[in-house]
Amino acid sequence: MRLYVGGLPYQTTEQELVDIFSQAGHVVSAAVITDRETGRSKGFGFVEMASNEDGQYAIERLNGTMMGNRTITVNEARERQSSGNRGGYQRRERYSDNNYRGGRY
């Protein structure tokens, strides 16, 4: 079972997630999500537990608990939505071949 973990302290490491979630069962993997440009944590991550039972126990045991100075949220991860048209707008190409006018845009 894949779990979403929100509200993480920004300095949380993947190993810390493994250590905490191992108290609830067998951890297959853990990932802290980081910003592509800065490399800094976004304050959430994902933990994959070996079974649904381990995942449910982790949710019951860890959701709403304190990690560092923050309260974490733990629930079953939802499938990612398609990334097309994020934010409700369409990207418009400013400099396309259609806009080319004799060497100037």
Buried (B, 14 or more C-beta within 10 A) or exposed (E): BBBBBBBBBEEBEEEBBBEBBBEBBEBBEBEBEEEEEEEEBEBBBBBBBEEEEBBBBBBEBBBEEEBEEBEBBBEEBEEEEEEEEEEEEEEEEEEEEEEEEEEEE
